[in-house]
Amino acid sequence: MKRFLPTILAVILVIGASCFVYPRSETPAVPNLTAPAPSTIVEDLFGVIDQINAADRIMRILLPDGGLEEVIFTDQHSIVASDLGLLAHVSGERELSTRQIKADAIQLIGSPNLFITSPEPGAVVTSPIIVFGFGRVFEQTFLWRLKDSSGAVVGHGYAMTSARDLGQFGPFRLEIFPPVLPDKSFTLEIFAASPRDGSEQDLVSVPLHLLSAEATTFNIFLSNPNQGSAHDCSLVYPVTRTIAKTSAVGRAALLELLVGPTPEEKSQGYQTQIPVGTRLNSLSITSDTAIADFFFPPYNIAGSCRVMAINEAINQTLLQFSTVNNVDILENGGYPVSLEP
């Protein structure tokens, strides 16, 4: 049998080689470089006109989330320099090679002055509610409130747009942690306050439904001179907050801390040393360290006692959570000089 082994192997190699010979009657496919680039349909795109290049007939629009899109418009679209800052509703085709949108239709929107793009009316939402939209309001500031199914106000606050200039629309992103709502139906309203008499203007109402009626409970920490803060600035005391169930409980706690004590808690001596106008930019937890980045008003916080109270209120509010053992407080990405004793 051994004398036939080389012959058998040779036959197998010849047969195997013939199976991998490229057929002479076929040739490799050559890509068609002259074929048009693929595109996708774009519908219901809203953005603020941020830049206009009249020569190339290209405009740049600013989206609700802060992103930018380039839109190619034609002679049939009457886009002029004075349209900067207006809200545009665009539909067309996106060329995937350039990512530009070739507009089929452009509708310029000059009113109303407040506009919500998400969530849509009737949507089922979770906590936090993320609201996107556009506004053209005095000092870029508008108000929001939540009403339960009976019409009672169960939450309120203010927010700001990112308008580039006076009289222009700007995008906004609003984050709301709603209270517990047993029937789960509620209405989100945004509106502007008249600079003349404070009356409501440009009211926008969006009916919504909360996914869950479950609750999340946590503490925020406040000063109270009646309990010892007058003698030791580092002493802060817990008060309870209950909101609709959320996975972003740390962020919710800091936002509630920035709101401060309720009227009833104020009557009991609770107070906050955090200045009005402070905003939470971001919160992240890396390993066991919570990094809280704030915007503080552009003036120094006088007094080492107040600084200590602010630090302790933020620290204790975050340290109550089992995943946090250390807290770093930042100001716009850097350690705040104004918050160092």
N, C-alpha and C positions, 0 to 999 in steps of 0.2 A: 504494500500500500504506500510506503514512504516514497517509492520511485515515481509515483504519479502525483505527489503533492505539489511540486513546482508547476507542473502542467495545469492543474486545477486552479491554482492561484492566478496564473497568467490569464486563463480564460475569464475568471471573475473580474480581474482588473480591466480587461478589454471591454467587457459588457458594461461595467460600472462607468467607465470613461465615456462610453457612447451615450449614456443617459444624461450627461451634463454638457453635451455639445449643443451650443446655441443654434436653433433652427435657422438655416440659411434663408428661408423664405420670410422671416420676421426681422424687424429692426427695432431698436429701442425707441420708446416714445420720446418725442422732442416737445418741450413745453411751448405753448403758443404765446410768444411774448407780445403779440399784438392784440390779444384778447382784452376786453375792458376789465378794469379792476373790480372785484366784487364789492357790493354795497349792501347796506341794510336800511330798512325803512325807519324813519324817526317821526314819531307823532307826539303831539302835546308836550313839547319841550318849552319850558318857561325860563326866561333869564333876563337880567338887566343888561341893557346895551352899555358895555363898558368901554368899547373902542370901535372906531369906524375908520376903515381904509378905503376912501372913495375911489382912489385910482385903481385898486385891485378888486373893488367891490366885495370886500370882506369885512365883516363885523365880528367883534368878540363879545360874547355874552357871559355874564356871571350867574352861576346856578345857585339854588338855595343852599346847597352844602358847601359853597365857596369854590367849587370847581369852575373851570372855564371851557367854553366851546367856541370854535371858529365856524362862522356861517357865511357861505358864499351866496350873495344875493344878485339878482339880475336887474335889467332896466325896468322891469315891471314892478319892482319893489321900490317905493319912494322913501329911501333911507337917506337922511341928511344929518349934518353935524349937530343940529339942535335936538336930535332924537337921543343923544347921550343921556343916560339915566332913566329912560323910559323902560317899561316892561314889555318884552317881546314874546309872542306865542309863535313858535316855529314848527313847521313840519317839512319833511323832505327826505333826502337820501344821504346816508353817511358813506363816504368813500373810505373803505377800510385801509387803503394804502396811505392816505394822508390824514385820516380821522376827521376831515372837514365835512361839514354838512352842506349839501347843495340844496338850498331852500326852494320848495315848491310854493309855500305860502308863508307870509309873515304878517301877523296882526300886532299892531302897536297898541298897548293898553295904557291909557292915561289915568283911569279911575276904575275901581275904587282905590283909595290910598293904602288899604291893607288887604292882603291876599294870602290865603292859606292854600298850599299845594298838596300837603299831606299832614294828617290823615284825611281821607275823603269822608264825606258825610255818611253816617251809618256804619262806619268801620268798627271792627272789634279790636280793642287795643289792650296792651299790657302796661305795667308800670316799670320804668318811667314811660310816659307818653312823650314821644319825640315829634315835635311839630316843626314843619318847614314852611317857609313862605317869604313874602316880600312886603316891604312897607316904605311909605314916604310920609314921615311924620315929624313933628316938631322935636328938635334935639334928638332925633333918632330913637325916641322912647315911646313905647306903647304899653298898655295894660292888658292883663289877661285875668279871667276868672272861670271857675267851674261852678255849674249849677246842677243840683240833683234833679230827679224827675219831678219834684214838687216846685222847682224854681228857686229853691233856697241856695244861696252862695255857700259853697263848701270849700273853696280854695281860691286864692287870688295872689297876684304878684305883678311884676313888671318885667319887660325885656327890651332889648335894643336891636336895631337893625345895623347892618354894616354898610350903610350908604357912603359912597365916595365923596359926595358933595351935597350942599344944601339944595333942596328941591328935587333930589333924585331918589329913585327907589333903591333900596338895599335889601339883600337877603337876610333872613334870620333863622336861627335854630333855637327852639325853645324846648326845654326839658322840664316836665311836670311830673311830680310824684303825687298821685291823687289820694284822697282819703278812702277809707273803706266805704263802699257803696253797696248795700244789701241787694237793691234791685238792679244794680249794675248799669242802668241807663243814666246818662248825664249829658250835659251840653258844655262844650268849650266855646268861650267867647273872647275875642280880642277887640280892642277899641283904642282910640286915641282920646286924650283929654285936651279940650280946647285951651290954648294958652291964654285966652281972654277971660273965660269964666269957669273953666274946668269941666264944662259939659261934655258928654260923651259924643264922639264923632266916629264915623267910618266903622260902625259895629259889624263884625263878622261872627256868625253863629254856626257851629258845626255839631250836630248831634252824634254821639258816640256811645259805644257799649264797652264796659270793662269786662275782660275775660273771666276774672275770678273775684269772688267776694271774700276771699281769705285775707288775713291781716298779717302785717309785720310790725313788731313792737321793738323799740330801742330807746336809749336815753340820749339826751343832749345835756351838756354841763354848763351851768351858769353861776355867776357870782351871786352872793346874797349877804349883804352887810349884817343883816339880822342874825345870821348863823355863824359869823366869824370872818367873812371876807374883809371886813373893815380893819381887822388887826393882822390878817395874813392874806396877802394878795394871791397866793398860790391856791387858796381854798376855793374850789368850785363844787357845785352840788348837782346831782342828777334830777332831771324832770323827764317824764315819760312822753313819748310820741308814738302814735299808732297810725299807720298808713296802709294802703292796699299792698298786698303781697308783692315784693320785688326782690330780685337777685342783687340789685345794686344798693344794698342796705348801707354801706359805708358812705357812698356819695349822698344818699338820701339824708343820712344823719348830719352831714356837714351842711347841706343846704338848709335843713331845719335849724341848725345852730345859727346860720347867718340871718334867718328870719327873727330869731330872738324869742324872748318870753311872750306868752299870751297876756292879754289884759288881766286875767285872773292871777297869773303868776307874778305880774308886776305888783299887784296889790299885796302879795305875800312877801315882797322884797327882792324877788329875783330880777337880775339885770344882766346885760351883756356889755362887755367892753370893746367888742369888735365894732369898728366904725361903720356907719351907714355907707352903702356903696361898695362894700367889699364883695367880690364875686369869686366863685370857685372856678378856676380854669380846668383843672383836671385832678383826678385821684388815681393813683396806681399802687398796687401792692406787690413788691418784689421780695421773694422769700418771706420774711416776717416783718418787713419794713413798709410802712405806709408813707407814700410821698404825696403830699397835698400841695398843689400849686395854686396860689391865689392872686387875684388882682386886688391891691389895696388902693384906696383913694390917694391922689398925689399930694399928700402932706404927711409930715412926720407925726407919729403917735407919741405924744409927750408923756413922760413919767415911766420910770421903771416898774412901778406897781401895776400900771395898766398893761404894760407889755407882758409882765408875768401872768396876769389874768388871762390875756388873749392866748398866750402859749398853752396854758393849762387847760383852757376850755377846749381848744382844738385837740390837744394831746389826749385828754381823758375821753373825749367823744369817740376817738378812733381806737384807743387802747381797750375799750370795753369788748371789742371783738376778738375772738380767740385766735384769729389768724394774724393779729398785729401785736408785736412786742416793741417796736420802735417807730417813731414818727419823725419825718423830716418835713419842715414847713418851708415852702419856696414862694418867691414873689416873681411872677412872670418868668419862671424858669431858673431864677437864681435865688440864693439865700437872702432874705429881706433884711437890709440893714436896719430898717425902722422897727423890726421885731426882735432885735437883739438888745437885752437889758444893758 
